[in-house]
Amino acid sequence: MMSGKTLDRIELGQTKDEVRAIMKGSPDNKRFTETTEQWEYKRYVNLEYKIILIDFYQGRVVSFNMLDDRLLPPPPSITIGAGYSN
């Protein structure tokens, strides 16, 4: 799990290596065009599951977005037991 303070360290102009160090690893997904590359991380941030999108141009951060992941299924329900009687 990450804190919002960790993500606050990502800044415009940082390199891919700097982002990898802050995010503690490689992205979960990558997308690219002829001129830009987008990294996608899926992380718990302050107890909420988020999608984090970081765009690079010429190897430097140019954009940062964090979205709620509403596509995740809800956590499974847990049944403790049917109960008991005397």
Backbone bond lengths (Angstrom), bond angles and torsions (degrees), N, CA, C in turn:
res aa  C-N    CA-C-N  psi(-1)  N-CA   C-N-CA  omega(-1)  CA-C   N-CA-C  phi
1 M - - - 1.441 - - 1.528 108.89 -
2 M 1.318 115.38 146.13 1.458 121.52 -179.77 1.522 109.47 -114.94
3 S 1.307 114.77 161.32 1.463 119.11 173.32 1.522 108.62 -106.29
4 G 1.311 115.36 159.83 1.456 119.75 175.57 1.517 111.51 -60.44
5 K 1.335 116.67 -29.49 1.464 120.64 179.20 1.524 110.98 -63.99
6 T 1.322 116.83 -36.04 1.464 120.23 177.54 1.519 109.79 -62.92
7 L 1.326 116.75 -46.23 1.462 120.55 -178.78 1.520 111.97 -67.83
8 D 1.321 117.51 -26.32 1.464 120.75 177.05 1.526 111.76 -63.86
9 R 1.316 117.21 -16.35 1.468 120.94 179.76 1.522 112.53 -77.98
10 I 1.339 117.83 -14.45 1.461 120.40 178.09 1.524 108.30 -78.22
11 E 1.336 115.40 126.17 1.460 120.76 -175.34 1.518 111.06 -132.97
12 L 1.325 115.24 156.41 1.460 120.63 174.73 1.523 109.74 -56.34
13 G 1.328 115.82 139.66 1.457 120.79 176.38 1.516 115.23 91.07
14 Q 1.334 118.21 -9.65 1.464 119.58 179.46 1.526 110.51 -69.01
15 T 1.323 114.93 154.69 1.462 121.04 178.94 1.528 110.75 -84.84
16 K 1.322 115.12 168.57 1.468 120.53 177.00 1.527 110.80 -61.74
17 D 1.321 117.08 -38.93 1.467 120.19 178.87 1.530 111.33 -63.82
18 E 1.321 117.15 -39.24 1.467 120.25 178.13 1.530 110.65 -64.74
19 V 1.331 116.66 -41.39 1.466 120.50 178.94 1.524 110.25 -65.41
20 R 1.340 117.53 -44.17 1.472 120.98 177.90 1.522 110.85 -56.86
21 A 1.316 116.88 -41.01 1.468 120.99 -179.35 1.533 110.68 -65.94
22 I 1.319 117.36 -43.28 1.469 120.87 179.79 1.521 110.70 -66.48
23 M 1.341 116.40 -43.15 1.463 121.54 -176.49 1.527 112.21 -82.53
24 K 1.310 117.01 -3.93 1.472 123.25 178.31 1.526 112.14 59.67
25 G 1.339 115.50 47.62 1.452 119.18 174.81 1.512 113.46 142.13
26 S 1.321 113.26 178.03 1.458 121.19 -179.38 1.524 110.68 -76.22
27 P 1.334 117.25 159.44 1.466 120.04 -179.63 1.521 112.13 -67.97
28 D 1.331 115.23 158.22 1.462 120.94 176.11 1.525 110.97 -74.30
29 N 1.327 117.01 -31.85 1.467 122.75 178.34 1.515 109.17 -144.96
30 K 1.346 115.02 153.79 1.465 121.03 175.43 1.519 108.68 -131.51
31 R 1.337 115.89 143.86 1.459 122.44 172.64 1.525 107.14 -134.14
32 F 1.327 116.34 152.14 1.458 117.44 178.65 1.522 111.29 -152.57
33 T 1.331 114.67 157.88 1.457 123.58 171.52 1.520 106.17 -120.55
34 E 1.316 116.74 -168.68 1.467 119.49 178.12 1.524 112.08 -64.37
35 T 1.329 116.85 -27.19 1.469 119.06 -173.54 1.527 115.00 -118.67
36 T 1.326 117.98 -20.41 1.464 119.46 -176.09 1.523 111.52 -128.78
37 E 1.317 114.62 161.30 1.465 121.87 175.19 1.523 107.50 -132.49
38 Q 1.334 116.36 139.66 1.463 120.99 178.60 1.517 109.39 -121.10
39 W 1.327 115.60 131.19 1.454 121.83 175.27 1.512 108.48 -106.20
40 E 1.329 115.29 139.40 1.462 121.37 178.53 1.521 109.26 -121.18
41 Y 1.321 114.77 125.64 1.458 122.05 174.14 1.522 107.97 -115.63
42 K 1.324 116.22 144.87 1.464 121.80 173.41 1.523 106.57 -119.31
43 R 1.323 115.58 115.02 1.461 120.65 -173.91 1.526 110.73 -143.37
44 Y 1.339 114.85 154.49 1.454 120.23 167.97 1.523 106.98 -81.95
45 V 1.323 115.83 125.31 1.459 122.34 178.60 1.524 106.85 -124.00
46 N 1.316 115.71 116.62 1.474 120.18 -178.60 1.530 111.30 50.34
47 L 1.332 116.22 46.72 1.470 125.00 175.92 1.530 114.61 71.07
48 E 1.325 118.80 11.95 1.461 122.11 175.74 1.520 109.27 -122.52
49 Y 1.343 116.31 138.36 1.459 120.59 -179.78 1.521 109.16 -78.50
50 K 1.326 117.02 125.12 1.462 122.52 -174.89 1.525 111.06 -127.13
51 I 1.322 114.79 152.45 1.462 122.24 168.26 1.521 105.86 -104.41
52 I 1.321 116.16 126.09 1.458 122.07 -178.10 1.520 107.51 -113.60
53 L 1.328 116.68 122.14 1.459 122.61 -178.58 1.519 108.85 -113.61
54 I 1.334 115.69 126.43 1.459 121.19 -179.99 1.520 107.45 -126.01
55 D 1.334 116.52 122.62 1.461 122.15 -179.04 1.522 110.15 -102.60
56 F 1.340 114.53 140.17 1.460 121.87 179.23 1.526 109.92 -121.36
57 Y 1.311 115.84 143.88 1.459 123.21 170.90 1.514 106.06 -131.65
58 Q 1.312 116.30 125.16 1.467 122.65 -175.74 1.531 111.45 51.92
59 G 1.351 115.23 40.32 1.456 121.30 174.17 1.518 115.77 78.30
60 R 1.348 117.64 8.96 1.465 121.45 -178.03 1.525 110.59 -124.72
61 V 1.339 116.38 146.50 1.464 121.45 179.34 1.529 109.98 -63.32
62 V 1.349 115.21 128.40 1.465 120.86 175.15 1.530 111.78 -122.34
63 S 1.344 117.44 -12.34 1.460 120.28 -177.76 1.524 109.69 -158.11
64 F 1.338 114.96 147.18 1.462 121.94 178.82 1.523 107.84 -141.70
65 N 1.336 116.83 129.56 1.467 121.88 177.25 1.520 109.33 -137.04
66 M 1.329 116.23 144.23 1.456 121.16 175.36 1.525 107.85 -129.41
67 L 1.338 116.08 125.58 1.456 122.33 -175.01 1.518 110.44 -123.12
68 D 1.333 116.27 150.41 1.460 120.59 170.73 1.517 108.16 -70.54
69 D 1.324 116.92 138.74 1.466 120.19 176.10 1.517 108.04 -94.13
70 R 1.305 116.43 89.41 1.467 121.40 -178.69 1.518 112.17 -82.91
71 L 1.316 117.18 -4.50 1.458 120.42 -179.36 1.517 112.52 -85.47
72 L 1.316 116.60 -9.72 1.462 119.49 179.18 1.522 110.08 -69.20
73 P 1.313 117.49 138.86 1.464 118.69 175.01 1.526 109.69 -68.78
74 P 1.329 117.89 154.93 1.461 119.40 177.39 1.524 110.18 -65.59
75 P 1.316 117.62 156.93 1.461 119.01 178.46 1.524 110.15 -62.26
76 P 1.328 116.84 150.81 1.465 119.55 -178.34 1.525 110.97 -66.58
77 S 1.325 115.34 147.71 1.464 118.76 175.02 1.521 108.22 -81.12
78 I 1.296 115.40 151.56 1.462 120.56 -177.44 1.521 108.31 -121.25
79 T 1.310 115.85 128.31 1.456 121.16 176.30 1.516 107.91 -99.87
80 I 1.312 115.90 123.73 1.460 120.77 -178.11 1.516 110.73 -79.38
81 G 1.273 118.35 -33.73 1.458 121.61 179.41 1.518 110.00 162.31
82 A 1.301 116.11 165.84 1.459 120.89 -177.89 1.518 111.58 -80.18
83 G 1.285 117.92 -7.46 1.457 120.86 -177.71 1.521 110.05 95.13
84 Y 1.288 115.33 -179.28 1.462 119.42 179.89 1.518 108.77 -147.56
85 S 1.280 115.54 161.36 1.470 120.36 177.53 1.521 108.63 -136.90
86 N 1.325 115.68 160.09 1.472 121.17 179.77 1.491 111.15 -88.21
